[in-house]
Amino acid sequence: MITKELKPIMFVGTGSDVGKSVVNTAFCRVFLQDGYNPAPFKAQNMSLNSYATNEDLEIGRAQAVQAEACGIECLSDMNPVLLKPTDHTNAQVVLNGKPAGNKSAAEYFNKNHRDGYFKNVTSAYNRLKKNYNPIVIEGAGSISEVNLWSTDIVNMRMALYSKASVFLVADIDKGGIFGSLYGTVLLLPEEERKAIRGIIINKFRGDIKLFSQGKEIIEKLTGIPVVGILPWFDDIFIEQEDSVFLDNPKTKISEREVNIAVVLLKHLSNFTDFNTLAQVPGINLIYTRNLTELQKADIIIIPGSKNTIADLAFLRSEGLAGVILRHYSEGKPLYGICGGFQIMGEWIHDPFHIEGEIESMPGLGIFPVQTTLEKEKKTRKCKFSLTNFEGYGEGYEIHSGITSTTAPFAVLDDGTNDGYYLNPKTWGTYIHGVFDNTSIISSILEEVKSSEKIEIDYKGYKEENYNLLADWVRNNVNMEYIYKTLEI
């Protein structure tokens, strides 16, 4: 392992969804391949897609993915502030891996509160810095949101604190690349502008050679070198954040494959639970709230939810509950994960108003269980063995609900019972990542067709794609220049 110390590197953006997370992940793998000991860091993330660390704490899934690309276990210090939206104006604040209450946007952006959050952020960063080299930092959204500068804890305030070499990422596929780059740079105060060492243009389609004049114009306008033009790709698999994915989910039923429909809840969380299913030949995985498409599905899965009671009400108001119950009454496979498991029970109680003002709501009544939402959240990695058919595996728990069971789906490594097993076609569980285990996939496919045993190495598949992502960067970015900016 190389011991030469490097400056931290930071990727910021002209806007949201320009590819910062993917670029960050790519560089995590590049530094690992080059013999360094990198670690990711994002001061503040907003996502319903989270992950449990070995410390039994919670972080954004993107930083867990980046840690995996670094070849290390994820830590809560990699994402000290996680915001999990509960509606359009409120979010649960997860601070240093633990819930710290629900905040409105106005409360969260209060300057006094933000200074406190920044102390937590810098403490987490400093702990990481002692053990990893380099720190690969990701910003959030756009760095040119002038109205948010006074309360910033994730973008240029973090860049100046860490003394990172900053690279500005822009999405050329959105259009307006010249205006977005020039405007972003021009708006920055001089000290922050000087911190930006290069520009990376992402999602380029076509012949990059034809953009040579455009590159020169951008460099002249901004005074900052364009150090990379990354081509569009659709053949490299990297787990995405929900803000990216849920805009364009796969939604159509296939005539020739097994159709597994994940109900597209309004507050759907941890959609990565189903990534492995999407890689299995013969499975057409869709996300839908379309009644007609849902009716055609061979298998329905009710996924996790950040606001289970609100999503249960949504299922009823949109007619989805009726379609799900009809599917179940016809003997078709129906499974629930976390919030989906809770929805399939008799009642959900919220005496402490964790999710809102409604204290109790009847569930779909499929399982004879009741759930009570508690103030404390259970967050842990786990191993499990199935109680009613052959199978075992690994996953993680992130839930505040307590559900007693007389017919558990699985027994966890801490000896507790999990979920409810009604029959091979109907069960629910709190275990996120349960479908990353091939024995589970095989069992659900056996209920709709005779199939051979599923063999898929999801971990190996991800490793292969991290390496492909690193090649994507190496082939299109001036790495010699990047390393020069990281010299101390």
TAWO-V384589 format. One line per field, one symbol per residue. ss: DSSP state (H for helix, E for strand, L for the rest). A space follows every 10 residues. Layout:
ss: ???
//
This chain:
ss: LLLLLLLLEE EEELLLLLLH HHHHHHHHHH HHHLLLELEE ELLEEELLLE EELLLLLEEE HHHHHHHHHH LLLLLHHHHL EEEEELLLLE EEEEELLEEE EEEEHHHHLL HHHHHHHHHH HHHHHHHHHH HLELEEEELL LLLLLHHHHH HLLLLHHHHH HHLLEEEEEE EHHHLLHHHH HHHHHHHLLH HHHHHEEEEE EEEELLLHHH HHHHHHHHHH HHLLLEEEEE ELLLLLLLLL LHHHHHHHLL LLLLLLLEEE EEELLLLEEL HHHHHHHHHL LLEEEEEELL HHHHHHLLEE EELEELLHHH HHHHHHHLLH HHHHHHHHHL LLEEEEELHH HHHLLLEEEL LLLLLLLLLE EELLLLLLLE EEEEEEEEEE EEEEEELLLL LEEEEEEEEE EEELLLLLLE EELLLLEELE EEELLEEEEL LELHHHLHHH HHHHHHLLLL LLLLLLLHHH HHHHHHHHHH HHHHLLELHH HHHHHLLL
//
